[in-house]
Amino acid sequence: MLIEGSGGDFEVKVDGEVVWDKLRLEPRFPDRGEITAIIQQR
């Protein structure tokens, strides 16, 4: 699900768990394939 936001936040959740949060966990956008790798490691 994609939810429009504001303020530069980029958050990815899988089954309700945050796996990437640009503003809180990593102050950058993920590299190509990085989110996929994180999800596959779960």
Protein Blocks (a to p, Z undefined) as FASTA:
>chain_A
ZZddehhiacddeehiafbdfklmmgcdcdehklmmmmmmZZ
